[in-house]
């Protein structure tokens, strides 16, 4: 039986901490490039734009210069993930080739993410971008639009970050001028890149490299569609700093995803047209950013429809198959992550006390 504290953490929603600005910026970063692609009748490139736009969620609590630097770092590595995914998709054996490529890439990005102290931490979005772009057969000609569209989405997200920060600064100056006696809450300086704890290389090799290989191999061997979803799910809990936090994050992943699948099913049952899907994506991105720092279970009620509608927008699939694949592979990936967490007990490292 799970302890009461575990169950409370599973559903407890933390107080709001000014997430609206980040959420609106992230939603616009996704919405605007997708509208452009919709108008140009190139929604087959939607995945490139969506993953490039995800750079907008990084560095949310940092001062502007560090935030832009963090977004640029994450964005450039997301573009690398997209291009690697397209390159893997050129192979007729892309599903099996993806496994070693994702294992090496996830391990490397996990080290960079941890040492540079990216927020959000971990490699979820990078592995998702790599796997999603590798899941459909492509040609070498796809490399150029993949690079250009994702780079344009990154540039837009950086511009929106700068403009919203400038707008907030001007607004605060106006408020300060009107009411100079109002108390000010100190700005949250965030955590500067580079001051994260140093974990041994085996931490990344086991939790990310081995986890990806096991989850990806089992999902691919069984023949479930979208085996990269198992790979994504196995890396999600690994960003948590302790074993108990990993178990909690894995449980949240399963519970939130299963409910999110039902929500997605209800949305896609009406077969919304592409423009409606784009608007749904923007709303889901908004909701995800409003709750991702407050409760991961609740955030997944938005993240799951976001991810599935993103896939459906560029390459529509039968809804029942899509939902079943997502549910089964999430459980599979999290099961592998939990098994690794329970079996491996590395020595405590600075910042990794169990």
N, C-alpha and C positions, 0 to 999 in steps of 0.2 A: 504494500500500500504506500502510495506516495505521501511524504510528509506534508503537513498543512502549508508550510512555507513554500514548498515547491508548487503546490496548486495555486497559492495566492500569486506567485510570480508569473505563473502561466497566463493569468488573465488580468492581473493588476495593471491599470493604466496610469502611468506617471503623469504629473501635472504638465500642462502645456508650458513651453519655454520659447515662445515667439517663433514657431515653426512656419507661420503663414508666408513670410517673405521667401524662404527657401522653397516652400511647396509651390507657390505661384511661379517662381522663376523656373523650377524644374518642369512644371506643366507646360509653360510657354516654350521651353527648350525642346520639348517633344512635339508639341502641337504645330509650331510654325513650320519646321522643315517638312513635316508630313503633309501639311496643307499644300506646300509648294509641289511636292511629289504627286499629290492627288491632282492638282491642277495641270501638271505636266504629263499625267497618265503614266507615271513610272512608279507605281506602288510596289513593283517588284524590287525596288531599292529601299523600301521602307525600313528594313532591318538595319541597313547601314546607318541611316539617319537616326534611328531610335537608339542604337548603342552609342553612337557618337554623342548624342544629346545627354546620355546618362552621366557624362563628366560633370554636369551641373550640380550633382548632389554631393560632390566631394568638397571637403574643407569648409563645411557649413558654419563652424564656430570660430574660424580663424580670422584675423585681421585681413583686410582686402589683399595686400601684396602676397601674403602667404596662401590665402585662399585661391587666388589666381594661379599661383605656382602649383598648388596641390591639384587643382582642376586640370592644369595643363599636363602634369605628369600622368595623372590617371587617364586623361583623354588620349594622350599619345599611345599609352599602353593598350587602351581599348581599341584604337585603330590597328595596332599591331595584332591584337587578338582577332579582329575582323579579317585582316589580310591573311593571317595564318589559317583561319577557318575556310576562307575561299580557296586557299592553296590546297588544303586537305581535301576539299570537295572536288578537286580536279581528279582525284584518284578513284577508280571504280571500287576499291576496297576502303572507302573513306571511313566507314563505321569502326573498323578495327584500327586503322591508322590514327584515328582521332585519340585513341586511348593513350599511347605513349606520348604523343604530342601534347595532349592536355595534361598529363602527369608532369612532364618536364616544365611546361609553361606555368601551371598552377603553382608548382614548387618555387620557381623563380619569382613570380609575381608576389607570392606570399612573403618571401624574404624582403622584397622591395617595399611592399605595403607595410610590413611590420617595422622595418628600420626607418622608413620615412613617416611612419605614424599616420597613414591615411585614415580619414574618417569619411564614410564607413570603412572599417577594416576588412581584411580578407580579400578573397578573389572571386566572389560570387558573380559579379557582373562581367568580369573578364572571361571566366569559364563559360558563362552563358553565351556571351558574344561569340567565342570560339566555337562552341558546340552548335549553336543555332546556324551559324554561317557554313559550317561543315556538313550540315545534315541534308542538304539538297545538292544534287549534281550541278556543277557550274563549269564554265569555260574560262580560259586565261583572260578573255576579254572582260570578264567581270571584275578583275583586279583594279582596273582604272576607276570605274564608278564607285567601287567599294572605298577606295582611298579618297576620292574627291568628295563624295557625299558625306562620309563620316568626318572628314576634316572640316567641311563646311558646317556641319552640326556642332562640332567642337568649337569652332570660331564663334558661332552664334551663342553658344552657352557662355563662353568667356565674355562676350560683349554684354549679354544680359546681366551677368554677375557684376560687371563694372557699372552698368547703367543703374541697376537697382541699388547698388551701394552708394552711388552718387546721389540718387534720388532720396535715399534715407538720410544721407548727410545733410542735404539741403533742407529736408523737412525738419530735422532735429534743430538746425540753426534757426529756422523760422519759429519753432515752438519755444526755443530758448529765448528768442528775442521778445516773443509775446508774453511769456511767463517765466521770467528769469529766476523767480523764487521757487519754482517747482523742483522737488528733489529728483536727482538723476540717479538712475541705476547704473552702476559701473558696467562698462562694456565687457563682455566675456572675451578674454584674449584667446581662448581656446588652447590647444596644445600645439606647440610649434613642431614642425617636422623634424625627425631625427632624434627625438628624445624618448622613443619607445624602448622597452626592455629588449635585451639581446638574448634570444633563444638559440640553443645549439642547432646545427644544421640537421641533425637527425629528427628534430621536432617537425621540420617542414617535410623531410623525406618520407617520414612515416605517416603523418596526418594528412598531407596533401598528395604526395606522389603515390604511396601505397594505397591510400583511400581511393584515388581516382582509378588506379589500375583494377582494384577489386570490384568497385561498383560498376565501372564501365564494362569490364569483362563479363560479369554476370548478366547485366542487362542486355548486352549484345549477343551473348551466347543463347539466352532464352529466346531472343527474337522479338522483344518488345519494341514497338516503335518509339523513336526519339530517345535512344539510350543515353544521350547527353544529359537528359534531365536527372538521371541517377547520379551522373558525375557532378552536376550542379548541387544536388542535395547533399552529397557526401562532404563537400567543402564548406557548406554553410555553417555547421556547428564548430568547425575548426578554428574560426577566428576568435572564439570566446577564450578568455585567458585561463580558465580552470576547468577541471573535469566536470564539476557540478554545473558550471555555466554551459558547458558543451551539451550535457544531457538535457538541460532545460531548453536550450536553443533548438536541439533536435526535436524535442517533443512539440515545441511551438511550431516548428516547421511542418510537422505532420498534421497537427490539429488545424492550424490555419490554412494549410493547403487543401485539405479535404473539404473544409467548409467553403473555401474560395472556389474550388472546382464546381460545387453546387451553384454558387452565384454565377460563375461563368457560363455554366450550362443554361441557366435561366436567361442570361443575356443573349447568348448565341442562338438559342432556340427560335428567336424571332428573325434570324438571318438578317441582321442589320447591314445596310449598304456600307461601302467603304468610308464615306464621309462620317456616318454615324459611328463607325468603329474608331475613327480617328478622334472624335470628340470623347468617346468612352475612354480611350487610352489616356487622354489628357486629364480627365476627371480621376481616373484610377491612379495616375502619377501624383496628382495633387493629394489624394487621400493617403497614398503610401508614405509620402513625405511628412504628412501631418502626424502619423502614428509610428513611424519606424523607430523613433527614439523614445517612444512612450510605452509601446507594447508590441512585440514582434508578432504575436498571434493575431492581433487586430490588424496590423499592417499587412499581413498576408491575405486578408480578405480583399485588399486592393491589389497587392502585388501579383497574386495568382491570376486574376482576370487580366491584369496588365500584360503579363508575360504571354498568356494564351491568345489574347486578342492581337498582340504583336505578331505572333506566328501566323494567326489566321488572316491577318491583313495582307501579308505578302504572298502566302502560299496556302489558300484555303484547304481544309481537310474535313472529313466527316466528324461532326461534333462529338458523337459518342466515342469514337476511337481516340480523339484528342483528349477527352476528359479521363478515359480509362488509363491511357498511357501516363498522363501526368500523375494520377493518384498512385498507381502501382510503382512507378519509378521513384517517386518521392519517398515512399515507405522503404523501398529497397536501399536507396542511397543513405537515408538517415540510419537505417539498421546497420549498415556497414560502418558508418561514422561512430555510432554508439558502441559497436563491438570493439573498434580500435581504441576508443576512449577508455573502455573498461579493461581492456587487455594490457595496454601500454601505460606504464606509470613512470614517466621520466622523472629524474631528480628535479626538485624544485629549483627554478631559476628566478633571478631577480625579476619581479613583476609577475611571476607565474605561480604564486603560492596556492596550493590546493586548499 
